[in-house]
């Protein structure tokens, strides 16, 4: 499946942004989907995952309560609603697709076989 992330941009701290990830080639219905991010000079890190039907969801502690992952299988689109953004959320955000079972290590990037190209999110203080 080919993934295309979009929706990034420059935003002030405390504001919101919604990322989208559109799939082509195959529907995302059969995949667990995730978001990861990579800040400059740092390793890529897990942000959130969502099960095939929209549940369950899982979040990194750093974004829990502020970010919401969701999906629309009919539109083959994954979303990440980001609220109360902080400067430390600045990173390139990647969407990814996994064929793993829900009990697998879904917070690890090696569990995801297909990746989008990334979209830059910059949060100014």
N, C-alpha and C positions, 0 to 999 in steps of 0.2 A: 504494500500500500504506500502511495506517495502522499506526504503530508506537507502542508503549507501553512506556516504560522503567520499571523498578522495582528495588527492592533497596537503595537508598541508605539512609544513616543516619549516626549519630554513632559513631565507633570510635576507640580509642586507637591511637597510633602503634605500628607493629610488628604489628598485628593484620590480619585478613583480612576481605574483604567480597566478595560475588558479586552482580553486577548481571545482570538479565535484561531482554530486550527482546522483547516478544511482538507478532507481526504479525497483522493482521486485514485482511480484504478480499481479499488475495492471499497466496499462499505466498511465503516469502522465497527459495525455491529458485533463482529466476532472477536474484537480486540478489547483487552483492558487498555485504557489510555492513561497517559501520565504527562505531567509537566515537570521539567527540570530547568535549572538556571545556572549560568556561569558568569560570575563577576570577573572583572579584569584581574589577571594575576592569580586567580583562584581556580580550584577544581570545580567541575560541574557538580551540582547538588540537587537532590530530590526536592520537589515542591509539593506535589499532590498526585494522587491517582484516583481513578473512578472505575468501578466495575462495569461489565458489559451492558447491564440494564440501567445503569445510573447509580446503583448502589452495589457494594458499599463505597465509601470514600475514605481517603487517608491523607493526612497533611503533615508537613514538617512542623515541628513545634514553633519555628520562627514565623510561620504564616497562619497558624491555627487561629480562627476567630476573625481573621481579616480577609482571607482569600476563600473563594468558593469555586470548586471545580464542578462542571456539569457537561452534559453531552446531549446532542440531538441526533439520534441514529438515523432518522428519516432524512436529515440534511447532511449526514456524514460529517458532522462538525462538533468539535470539542471546544469548550470555553474555559476561561479562567477569569473570574471577576475578582479584581484586586481593589480592596478598600483600605482606607487609612494608610496609604503608602508612606514608606520611610526611605530616607536616602540609602539605607543598607539593602533595599530591595532592587537597587540599580544592578542590572545584569542583562545578558542576552537570555531570553526565555525560549526553550525548546519544547515542542510537543513530541510525544513518542507513543508507539503502539507495541503492545506485548501480547504474546499468545500464551503466557503463563496462566496457571490456575490461581485462584484468589489466595490460596495458602502459600504461594511462592513469595520470593523476596522482591516485592513490587517497589521497594524504596531504593533498589539498586539499578543503576543504569544498564548493567549487563543483562537485565531481564527484558530489555526492550530492543527489538530487532529493527524497527523502522523509526526514522527520526526526520523531523522537519528541519528547515534551514535556520531557524531562530529569528527572533524579533527583539530589537533592542528596547529596553525600558530604562529610562533615566529619571530618577526622582531628585529634584533639587530641594535644598533645605531653605 
